[in-house]
Amino acid sequence: MTIPASDAVKRIAGTQRTHQATPATALREMGIVPLASGDPNFATPAYICEAAASALREGYTHYASSQGDPELRAALAEQLNEEHGQNYTADDVLISNGSSGAIYAAVAGSLNPGDQALLFDPCFSLYEDVLKLVGAEPVRVPYRRDNFHLDPEALERAVTPRTKMLILNTPCNPTAVMLSRSELEAIEEVVLRHELLLLSDEIYDHVVFDGRPFVSALDLPELAERTLLVNGFSKTYAMTGWRLGYLAGKNGLTEPAAAVQRTMIHSISAFSQRAGLAALGGLGGAWEREMLEIYDRRRRLGHELLAAVPRFRCALPEAAFYFWVKVESSLSSAEMCSFFRENGVAVRSGSEFGPGGEGYIRLTFAASDEEIAEGIERLARAAEKLPP
């Protein structure tokens, strides 16, 4: 017997996200170099794993608070206050099932069917799927085509009376661009004038290169009052499989999301949250520094190799761990993605991230040096066979 899917599920049927789910281990077994995923190839640091093991031995095996471990929420609030000069309390923080869980809970808790939310183009593909799932309407705002930075006039033009939310991701997946303070100020002006809610996904805030100062939405006091901040442990601490993220917002902004999460999953695993607490306080930042040094080496290695491929154009990434590569070919991005996979490399189609990604592919340097070198070598050989 076949039971038809709901209209909500039908709205996200056919998304390119569904075609990118093969794990890296399975790709390797197929002889394919995995450069598609945003999963760091590092093991979670030992001190974090030991904290989880200790928590299990100490009995953290029962239901946790639906809002999250009080000590972890307090530690995150303290970190936000130290880094951004804010005054968050533990009550302003919701622990979530990864940053993806925070995004879904925030959208489902804040928007009604028919509401519009602004998305920059290109952007992380999950945002559009979540909006469609809850019946909201995604409205694309193109970045500047020359450098994928903010186009303030395009942002202003996109606002309508139905616009309720703006979703921001800086540093940006997939473009590896980080917005400047002046760009955040331009966003603040639009958000305040139109009384929008800002959902700011800052999951790559600790993966920033060349000494650039990261600017958060929380660094602008008035904007912070209308911001739901999304972040997590996956990228900074190589904890993708732990599914540990959080949502922060003042003035009760997290309460609707908390109601959604409470209904869906009740709470996050208790021992994982204790591991997260250890991650925040561990090693005096030594892990983050070591991680960034390795990513920087891989960034420079991969960029040098990509620059030698005649039909590829790629800027040196400013932040995050992706190469955003323009490919000179008449093939669509989705067709190029399939073509490169047939030639032994898994990458992401630029069009997965929106119309503004057409003609591009995204590949990660959160892989080993050897896989980056081998993968780009295969891409270079395959590019010679691409139709013009």
DABEL-V520205 format. One record per backbone hydrogen bond with DSSP energy under -1.0 kcal/mol. CO is the residue of the C=O (numbers start at 1). NH is the residue of the N-H. Records with the same first field share a line. If there is no record, write none. Layout:
CO->NH ; NH
This chain:
6->10
7->11
9->12
12->15
15->18
16->19
17->20
23->27
24->28
25->29
26->30
27->32
28->31
33->35 ; 346
35->364
45->49
46->50
47->51
48->52
49->53
50->54
51->55
52->56
53->57
54->58
55->60
56->59
59->61
67->95
69->73
70->74
71->75
72->76
73->77
74->78
75->79
76->80
77->81
78->82
79->83
80->84
81->85
89->92
90->93
92->249
94->247
96->98 ; 245
97->101
98->102
99->103
100->104
101->105
102->106
103->107
104->108
105->109
107->111
112->115
115->137
116->164 ; 165
117->139
118->167
119->141
121->143
124->127
125->129
126->130
127->131
128->132
129->133
130->134
131->136
135->114
137->117
139->119
141->121
144->148
149->144
151->155
152->156
153->157
154->158
156->159
160->163
162->116
164->197
165->118
166->199
168->201
172->176
176->318 ; 319
177->172
180->184
181->185
182->186
183->187
184->188
185->189
186->190
187->191
188->192
189->193
190->194
191->196
197->166
198->228
199->168
200->230
201->170
202->205
204->207
207->320
209->212
216->219
217->220
220->224
223->226
224->227
226->198
228->200
229->248
230->202
231->246
233->237
239->242
244->233
245->96
246->231
247->94
248->229
250->253
252->255
254->258
255->259
256->260
257->261
258->262
259->263
260->264
261->265 ; 266
265->267
269->273
270->274
271->275
272->276
273->277
274->278
275->279
276->280
277->281
282->285
283->286
285->289
286->290
287->291
288->292
289->293
290->294
291->295
292->296
293->297
294->298
295->299
296->300
297->301
298->302
299->303
300->304
301->305
302->306
303->307
306->309
309->312
311->328
313->326
318->209
321->365
323->363
325->361
326->313
327->329
332->336
333->337
334->338
335->339
336->340
337->341
338->342
340->345
341->344
344->33
346->35
348->362
349->352
350->353
351->354
353->123
354->357
355->358
357->360
359->327
360->350
361->325
362->348
363->323
368->372
369->373
370->374
371->375
372->376
373->377
374->378
375->379
376->380
377->381
378->382
379->383
380->384
382->385
383->386
